[in-house]
Amino acid sequence: MASSALHLAAEKQARAICVFVHGRGQSPEEMQSHVLARLDAPDVAFALPRAESGSWYDARAIDPLTAGTRTALQAALDQLAGDVAEARAAFGALPLLLAGFSQGACLALEYAFAGLAAPQALAAFTGCRVGVATDDRPRLLAPELPVYLTGSDADPWIPVTAFAEAACELGAGKGRLRADIFPGRGHEVSDAEVAMLQNLLQDLTAGGSIGMAAAR
């Protein structure tokens, strides 16, 4: 997997960083056009990692972990850790939001649970943990990490049960969690989710606490 982060703000303007991870079969360009273009965030530096094959790992997130999936997942986590470090090096000691959609949301959650260098906040749009509850998975979440987790009862990739399991693990890890289910929402990032992303970024750029106060 090749590290190819796309920076979309001038360093002198940035007051916060957002690393946004694309989903399976998607690209940084799609995240830019489908999600980030809907924001008003001129003082945020965006870094968009790219999976070389278009996917971070081959299995579905809700499949039991195999040796092959663990290897692919570790490679993806290594790349993401490198991309986060690159973004921090490029833009200085700014607060950082790690976010992702679908498979990218799952990877962002695994990053947080792996105990890697913690972001200031995490947004997992349609995400869950990779694997099943009986798998041996790391649970090294940074306590008090603000996390926004979303799902839908109509999503074909992440069932509500997997969403709920992730919420339970975030709670057990003492994460500061807001979790929203959007009934009937397809496999997409809705306007309400974009509004929350806007809210998170505004809190980070303002240097205050993370409120997660946007309306559902």
N, C-alpha and C positions, 0 to 999 in steps of 0.2 A: 504494500500500500504506500502510495506516494503522498508526502505532505505537500499540499498545494493550497495555501490559505490566501484568500482574496481580501485585501484590506480596502475598505470603502469609505475612509474618512481621513482627512489630513491630520497628522500627529498634533499640530499646533492647535487644532480645534477640539480635539477629543478631551472629554471629561470622564468618560467611562468606556469600557470595552465590552462587546458582545461577541462571543464565539458561538455561531449557530451551525448545528450539524444537520446535514440533509438526511432524508430517509432512503430506504431501499429503492434502487432504480431511479433515483433522482440526482440532482446536481446542485452545486452552489448557486448557479445561475437561476435555477427554478426557485430556490429559497429566496433569492433576491427579488424576483419578479412576483412571486405568489404571497410572500409574507413581508419582507423587509420594506418593499416599496410602499406598503400601506402605513408605514410609520412616519412620524415627524420627529426625527432624532438627528439633527445636524451635528450635535456635539458628541456622538457616539461613534467609536471606531469599531467596525464590524470585521470579523475574520471568519471566513467560511471554509472549513476543511473539506477536502474532496477525497472520497473513496476511489481508489484506482479503478476498480471493477464496477463502480456504481452502487455497490453494497458493502456494508461493513463486515458482514458475516453471512453465510449462506442459509443457515437454519432460521425457522420462525422463532420469535422471541419466546413463545410459549412451549417450545419443544424441550424435552429433557436435554441437558448439556451432554455432548459427546466430546471425546478427545479432540476431534477436528474443530468443533465449534469453540472449545476453550482456546485452542491455538489461534484461530481467526479472531476471536474476541480480544485476546491479549495483544495481538498485533494492532488491532484497531485502537485499543486503549493506549498503547505506546505511541501511536501516531497522534491521537488526540492530546495526550500529555505534551508531546512535542509542539503541537500547534498552539496550545494554551501558553506554553513557555515562550514561543516565538512572538505571540501577540503581546504578552507582558513585556518582553524585551523591546519590541518595536514602539510601544506606546507608554512605557514607564509604569510607575506604581499607581495605576488607576484601578478603581473597583471594576470587577469583572463579573459579568453574567454569562453562565454557560447555559445554552438553550439548544433544543433540537426538536424535530418533528418525526414521529413514527419510529423507525429504526434508529434515527438520530437521537430521539428522546430516550430510547432504551439505552443507547450507548452513553448518553450524558448521565443517566441514573447509575449505570455501572461504574462510570468514572468516579462519581461521588462515593459510592459504596466501597470502591477499591482503596479509599484513603489517599488518593492522589492530591496534589496541591489544590486546596479547596478554593472554589470561586466565592464571591460574596453573595451570590444567589444562583438558583438553578430553576429553569423552566422546562418542563417535559410535556410537550404538547402531544397527546395520544401516546403515552409511554407506559412501560412496565419493566420489571426486572427480566433479565434474560435467563431462561431456564425455568425450572419448577421448584416448588417449595422444599422438596426433599433433596435437591442438589446442594452440594457443598459450595456456598457462595460467600464472598467477603461481605462483612457488615461493619465497615469502618467509616461510617458517615460522620462528618464533622458535626458535633452537637450544635444545635441552634441554627443550623444552615437553613435559610429561607428557601422553601421549595414550592413551586406552583406545578401541580400535576393535573392533567386533564384526560378525559376519556369520553366515550359515547356508547350507548347501548346498541348502536347500529354500526359500529366500526367493524369491518371485516377482518382486521389484523390483530387488534388488541381487545379481547373480550373484557367485559366488566369485571369478571372474577380476577383476571390478571391485574387490572387497574387497582382493585380493592386490596389485593395482596401487596402490591407496591406501596399503597398508602399505609397499610399496617406496618410494613418494614420501616418506612420513613418515620412513623410514629414511634416505633420501638427504638429507633436510632436517635430519638430526641430531635428530629428535624422540626423546624417551624413550618408547618405544612398548611397550605390551602389546596384543596382538591375539588375540582368541578366536573360533574358529569353533564353532558349536553345531549339530552334525549333527541334521537332522530338525526343527529349530525353525522354526515358522511365522513369519509377519510380526508379531512382537510383541516386547516386552521381557520376557525370562525372569526367573525368580527369581534366577538367578546374576548376571545383569546388574544387577538392582536391588541385590543385595548389594555389587557393585563400586561402584555409585553411592553407596551408604551409606558404604563404605570411603573413597572419595575425599573425601566431605564431612566425615567424621570427621577425616581428616588435615588438611584445610583449617582446620576449626574449632580443632583442637589447635595449629595454627601450626607443625607440623613438616613434614618432607619428605613428598612424595607417594609412597606405597609401592606402590599398586595390588596389594595382597597378598591380596585376597579369593579364596576357592577358586572353581575353575571349576565 
